[in-house]
Amino acid sequence: MSGATNLDTRLALLANQSLIRECIARVIQESGLQVAALSGDAAEFLHHIDQTRPHVAVVDVAGRLEEAVALVERLHQLHPDIGILVLADDIGPGVVDRCFQAGANGCLDKRNTGVDSLVDAVQSVARGASIFPAQSFESLLQKRQEPDTRVRVLGQLSVREREVLAYISAGADNLKIASHLGISERTVKAHVSSLYRKLNQENRTQIALLARELGIRPPANV
């Protein structure tokens, strides 16, 4: 469901605090995006997701990390095409790692995120990009692949697939990758699907993390 334009981007929001829920919804609506569903209950939230099929699901952790991670994992299993953006009060390496492993496409620190940053993040996730917190990202990569493993894994990828992988490692969405490489967005999607299969990964975030582990660095023009 990625590739939505700003005008038709729909999101569902889960936040157990009414004030937070209503404030975020107002911000989103004023930015021109559509709020498809609001909820303070996880079960109700999943039901709304089934009914409205938004492009992005925004989950406010609000001190309930275990519940939030379980919900993200469940949501990703049920609707892998829906982008998931997590809002947390503490965005340390442990939180980021657990959310991403569960299937989240982005994670924002509520303490340091402004209105514009939130809207930009929603739009980016809707386009298929991943949001990597700069202060936490490198700490997720402490365990490196052995050299022979890197050679073996990279050896199964074509030159073009390696190029696409490099852009994914920078968090670029399919449209941006297509523009930089001079190919169609449809072709980029085909390469991404091939990367999922060859690298045995379930989502774009996992591919990006693996790319860094394999020593692939983002292109200079991103």
C-alpha positions as CSV (number, residue, x, y, z in Angstrom):
1,M,0.0,0.0,0.0
2,S,3.1,2.2,-0.2
3,G,3.3,5.0,-2.8
4,A,0.4,7.1,-1.6
5,T,0.4,10.8,-2.3
6,N,0.1,13.4,0.4
7,L,-3.5,14.1,-0.4
8,D,-4.8,10.6,-0.2
9,T,-2.6,9.3,2.6
10,R,-4.7,7.7,5.4
11,L,-3.6,6.8,8.8
12,A,-5.0,5.1,11.9
13,L,-3.8,6.2,15.3
14,L,-3.6,4.3,18.6
15,A,-3.0,6.4,21.7
16,N,-4.5,5.6,25.1
17,Q,-4.5,9.2,26.2
18,S,-7.4,11.2,24.8
19,L,-5.5,14.5,24.7
20,I,-2.6,13.0,22.8
21,R,-4.9,11.2,20.4
22,E,-7.0,14.3,19.6
23,C,-4.0,16.6,19.3
24,I,-2.1,14.3,16.9
25,A,-5.3,13.8,14.9
26,R,-5.8,17.6,14.5
27,V,-2.2,18.1,13.4
28,I,-2.5,15.3,10.8
29,Q,-5.8,16.7,9.5
30,E,-4.5,20.2,9.3
31,S,-1.5,19.0,7.3
32,G,-3.9,17.7,4.6
33,L,-3.7,14.0,5.5
34,Q,-6.7,11.8,6.3
35,V,-7.3,10.3,9.7
36,A,-9.1,7.0,9.0
37,A,-9.4,5.8,12.6
38,L,-8.7,6.8,16.2
39,S,-8.6,4.5,19.1
40,G,-7.3,4.0,22.6
41,D,-7.7,0.3,22.7
42,A,-5.5,-2.2,20.9
43,A,-8.3,-4.7,19.9
44,E,-10.5,-1.9,18.6
45,F,-7.5,-0.4,16.8
46,L,-6.9,-3.7,14.9
47,H,-10.6,-3.9,14.0
48,H,-10.5,-0.3,12.6
49,I,-7.4,-1.3,10.6
50,D,-9.3,-4.2,9.1
51,Q,-12.2,-1.9,8.1
52,T,-10.4,1.2,6.9
53,R,-7.0,-0.2,5.5
54,P,-5.0,2.9,6.1
55,H,-1.5,3.5,4.6
56,V,0.1,4.1,7.9
57,A,-0.7,2.9,11.5
58,V,0.7,5.2,14.2
59,V,1.2,3.5,17.6
60,D,1.9,5.6,20.7
61,V,3.9,3.4,23.2
62,A,3.0,5.6,26.2
63,G,5.0,3.6,28.7
64,R,3.6,0.2,27.5
65,L,6.5,-1.1,25.5
66,E,5.6,-4.8,25.8
67,E,2.0,-4.2,24.6
68,A,3.1,-1.9,21.9
69,V,5.7,-4.4,20.5
70,A,3.2,-7.2,20.6
71,L,0.7,-5.0,18.7
72,V,3.2,-4.0,16.1
73,E,4.2,-7.6,15.5
74,R,0.5,-8.7,15.2
75,L,-0.3,-5.8,12.9
76,H,2.7,-6.5,10.7
77,Q,1.7,-10.2,10.4
78,L,-1.9,-9.3,9.5
79,H,-1.2,-6.3,7.2
80,P,2.5,-6.3,6.0
81,D,1.6,-3.7,3.4
82,I,0.6,-1.1,6.0
83,G,3.5,1.1,7.3
84,I,3.9,1.3,11.1
85,L,5.2,4.3,12.9
86,V,5.9,4.1,16.6
87,L,5.9,7.1,19.0
88,A,7.9,6.6,22.2
89,D,9.0,8.6,25.2
90,D,12.3,6.7,25.4
91,I,13.9,5.9,22.0
92,G,17.0,4.1,23.2
93,P,18.6,1.3,21.3
94,G,16.6,-1.4,23.0
95,V,13.3,0.2,22.2
96,V,14.3,0.9,18.5
97,D,15.6,-2.6,18.0
98,R,12.5,-4.3,19.4
99,C,10.1,-2.1,17.4
100,F,12.0,-2.7,14.2
101,Q,12.3,-6.4,14.7
102,A,8.6,-6.6,15.3
103,G,8.0,-5.0,11.9
104,A,7.8,-1.2,12.5
105,N,8.9,1.0,9.7
106,G,9.7,4.0,11.9
107,C,10.3,5.1,15.4
108,L,10.1,8.7,16.7
109,D,11.0,10.2,20.1
110,K,8.0,12.2,21.2
111,R,10.2,14.4,23.4
112,N,12.2,15.7,20.4
113,T,9.6,15.5,17.5
114,G,7.9,18.6,16.3
115,V,4.7,18.8,14.2
116,D,6.5,19.1,10.9
117,S,8.7,16.1,11.7
118,L,5.7,14.0,12.6
119,V,3.9,14.8,9.3
120,D,7.1,14.2,7.3
121,A,7.6,10.8,9.0
122,V,4.0,9.8,8.3
123,Q,4.4,10.8,4.6
124,S,7.7,9.0,4.3
125,V,6.4,5.8,5.8
126,A,3.4,5.9,3.5
127,R,5.8,6.1,0.6
128,G,7.6,3.0,1.8
129,A,10.6,4.6,3.5
130,S,12.0,3.7,6.9
131,I,12.7,6.2,9.6
132,F,16.0,5.4,11.4
133,P,16.8,7.4,14.6
134,A,20.4,8.7,14.1
135,Q,21.2,8.5,17.8
136,S,20.3,4.8,18.0
137,F,21.0,3.3,14.6
138,E,24.7,2.4,14.9
139,S,24.2,0.7,18.2
140,L,21.9,-1.9,16.5
141,L,24.8,-3.0,14.3
142,Q,27.3,-4.1,17.0
143,K,27.2,-7.7,15.8
144,R,28.8,-7.8,12.4
145,Q,28.7,-10.4,9.7
146,E,31.9,-12.4,9.1
147,P,33.8,-11.5,5.9
148,D,33.1,-14.9,4.2
149,T,29.4,-14.5,5.0
150,R,29.3,-11.0,3.5
151,V,30.9,-12.3,0.3
152,R,28.5,-15.2,0.1
153,V,25.4,-13.1,0.6
154,L,26.4,-10.3,-1.7
155,G,27.5,-12.8,-4.3
156,Q,23.9,-13.8,-5.0
157,L,22.8,-10.2,-5.8
158,S,23.0,-8.6,-9.2
159,V,24.8,-5.2,-9.6
160,R,21.4,-3.4,-9.8
161,E,20.1,-5.2,-6.7
162,R,23.2,-4.0,-4.8
163,E,22.5,-0.4,-6.0
164,V,18.9,-0.6,-4.8
165,L,20.0,-2.2,-1.5
166,A,22.4,0.8,-1.0
167,Y,19.5,3.3,-1.3
168,I,17.3,1.2,1.0
169,S,20.1,1.3,3.6
170,A,19.7,5.1,3.5
171,G,15.9,4.9,4.0
172,A,15.1,6.0,0.5
173,D,11.6,5.1,-0.8
174,N,10.9,3.4,-4.1
175,L,10.1,6.7,-5.9
176,K,13.4,8.3,-4.9
177,I,15.4,5.1,-5.8
178,A,13.7,5.1,-9.2
179,S,14.6,8.8,-9.8
180,H,18.3,8.3,-8.8
181,L,18.8,5.2,-10.8
182,G,16.8,6.3,-13.9
183,I,14.4,3.3,-13.8
184,S,10.7,2.9,-13.2
185,E,9.2,2.6,-9.8
186,R,7.7,-0.7,-10.9
187,T,11.2,-2.0,-11.7
188,V,12.4,-0.9,-8.3
189,K,9.5,-2.8,-6.6
190,A,10.6,-5.9,-8.5
191,H,14.2,-5.5,-7.3
192,V,13.0,-5.0,-3.7
193,S,10.9,-8.1,-3.9
194,S,13.9,-10.0,-5.1
195,L,15.9,-8.7,-2.2
196,Y,13.3,-9.9,0.3
197,R,13.6,-13.4,-1.2
198,K,17.3,-13.6,-1.6
199,L,18.2,-12.0,1.8
200,N,15.4,-13.9,3.6
201,Q,14.0,-10.8,5.3
202,E,10.4,-9.9,6.0
203,N,10.4,-6.1,5.8
204,R,12.2,-3.1,4.5
205,T,13.7,-2.1,7.8
206,Q,15.3,-5.5,8.3
207,I,16.8,-5.3,4.8
208,A,18.3,-1.8,5.6
209,L,19.8,-3.1,8.8
210,L,21.2,-6.2,7.0
211,A,22.7,-3.9,4.3
212,R,24.7,-2.0,7.0
213,E,25.8,-5.3,8.5
214,L,27.0,-6.4,5.1
215,G,29.1,-3.3,4.8
216,I,26.9,-1.5,2.2
217,R,26.9,2.2,2.7
218,P,24.3,4.8,1.6
219,P,25.0,6.6,-1.7
220,A,26.6,10.0,-1.4
221,N,23.7,11.6,-3.2
222,V,21.0,10.6,-0.7
